[in-house]
Amino acid sequence: MINRIIDFSINNKFIVGLLTLALVGTGIWSMTQVSLKRVKSVVPHYNNYIVEQWV
């Protein structure tokens, strides 16, 4: 299965290049469409607490 994929990629470099450019272009387009304000942070807000043990 992997050998067939590698053979296809070697024999059809132009198609693989076009698919790669399409994927990169779609990723860049999607990053321009999504506002960072809409994406919630998954990290808890630890910066609200003052840690004084190192002071």
C-alpha positions as CSV (number, residue, x, y, z in Angstrom):
1,M,0.0,0.0,0.0
2,I,2.7,2.5,0.9
3,N,4.8,1.4,-2.0
4,R,1.9,2.2,-4.4
5,I,1.6,5.6,-2.8
6,I,5.3,6.3,-3.2
7,D,5.3,5.0,-6.8
8,F,2.3,7.3,-7.6
9,S,4.1,10.2,-6.0
10,I,7.3,9.6,-8.0
11,N,5.5,9.1,-11.3
12,N,3.0,12.0,-10.9
13,K,5.1,14.8,-9.4
14,F,3.0,17.5,-11.0
15,I,-0.2,16.3,-9.5
16,V,1.3,15.9,-6.1
17,G,2.7,19.4,-6.3
18,L,-0.7,20.8,-7.3
19,L,-2.3,19.0,-4.4
20,T,0.3,20.3,-2.0
21,L,-0.2,23.9,-3.2
22,A,-3.9,23.5,-2.9
23,L,-3.6,22.2,0.7
24,V,-1.3,25.1,1.6
25,G,-3.5,27.6,-0.1
26,T,-6.6,26.3,1.8
27,G,-4.7,26.5,5.1
28,I,-3.6,30.1,4.5
29,W,-7.1,31.0,3.4
30,S,-8.7,29.4,6.5
31,M,-6.3,31.2,8.8
32,T,-7.3,34.5,7.3
33,Q,-11.0,33.7,7.8
34,V,-10.9,32.7,11.5
35,S,-10.5,35.5,14.0
36,L,-8.4,34.7,17.0
37,K,-11.0,36.3,19.2
38,R,-13.4,33.4,18.2
39,V,-11.0,30.7,19.3
40,K,-11.3,30.0,23.0
41,S,-8.1,29.4,25.0
42,V,-7.8,25.8,26.3
43,V,-5.2,26.8,28.9
44,P,-6.4,27.9,32.3
45,H,-5.6,31.5,33.3
46,Y,-2.8,31.0,35.8
47,N,-1.4,34.4,35.2
48,N,-4.1,35.9,37.4
49,Y,-2.4,34.4,40.5
50,I,0.7,35.9,42.0
51,V,3.3,33.4,43.1
52,E,5.6,34.8,45.7
53,Q,7.6,31.8,46.8
54,W,10.5,32.8,44.5
55,V,10.5,36.4,45.6
